[in-house]
C-alpha cells in the first residue's frame, strides 16, 4: 500500500494464495487507520506538545508502517491477525495521544477479543472454560460477553456480518488549517520549525537520490513528509541526543518535488535540506556509527552482524532495493545489542531516535 500525494491512499496489495475476503478485510483496516492518522489534528510542533505526546504519535505511525511492511512481500510473514494486532497497538497509541491532549489518564490497553481478533478490542474480562478444561479469565468483545452471559457453555467464534468492518469508532475529523507552501527549490533552508510551514524540495534529474539534511549546531529534529507515495515511512527522527545532524533520507522516484515539514526543539538552529547523488551515502566494510535515522552503504559480504543501540525507542535496520525503496527489515529492537545476518552488499536504512553502531563480525 502506498499513499499518494495529498494523503490519498492507493491500494497496491500483493496478496497471493490467501482467503480473499480476509485479505480485503485487512486491507480495509490498514486503509482506515491510515486515514485516521491523516485527519488527526495533533502536530508535534504545536503549542503545549510534549515529548510524551510525540512518542505516542510516533508509536501510531510505527504501527502503521509495520502493518504495511507485513503485507509488502509476496506473502504475509505470519497471519492477517498479526496485522490486526499491530493496528490495534496503533489505535491504542492514538487513544493515549487523545487522552494526553485532553489531560486525562491514558486508557487501559485491552487485548483483541479472545475468540476472534477480527471482533476488535476486548471490552471486558470474563470467566470461561474450554471443553474439558478449567475456568480461566479471558478478554472478550462486548457481543461475546453478552453471548457468554446468556449461554455459559463453550461457544464458537462469532463471524463478522457481511460487509462488516472491524475498526475503532471513528472520531469526528477536525478540520486542519492549510499551512503555507513554498515553491519547490533545489536547496531548502530554515531555522527551527514548528511544522506550520510546508517546504518543497525540487527533485534532481538523476535517480535514485537521497535528501541530505544537516544542521550547523546541536539539534533535535523530526522531519515529516506530506506524501507517502514510494516511501517506507513519513516520519523521520533525525537525532535523539541533541548533536549536530547530517542525515540521508531516500527520495522516491517519479516525483518532481517532495513536500515536508520540520519540527525542531528550538527555533534558532539553522538547517538545510538538499538532494544529492548516492556518493553522499557513507560507505563501510567493517563498522559505522551514527545518531538518529540515516542511510548507509554496506560494502562487505553476507554474514553475521551486530547492532548496538542506545536510543529511547525502537530501532529498525531496513535493507533497500536498487531504487532505495524498502525491501526487508533485517533487524529491530530496543536499546542493547542485537545480532543479525547481513543479506549482502547494498544500501540500508537505519530508523532510530538515538545513537547506534553497525558492524560485521
Secondary structure, 3 states (H helix, E strand, C coil): CEECCCCCEECCCCCCCCCHHHHHHHHHHHHHHHHHHHHCCCCCCCCCCCHHHHHHHHHHHHHHHHHHHHCCCCCCCCCHHHHHHHHHHHHHHHHHHHHHHHCCCCCCCCCECCCCHHHCECCEEEEEECCCCCEEEEEECHHHHHHHHHCCCCCCCCCCCCCCCCCCCCCCCCCCCCCCECCCECEEEEECCECCCEEEEECCCCCCEEEEEEECCCCCEEEEECCCCCCCCCEEECCCCCCCCEEEEEECCCCCEEEEEEEECCCCCEEEEEEECHHHCEEECCEEEEECCEEEEECCCCEEEEEEECCCCCEEEEEECCCCCEEEEEEEECCEEEEEEECCCEEEEEECCCEEEEEEC
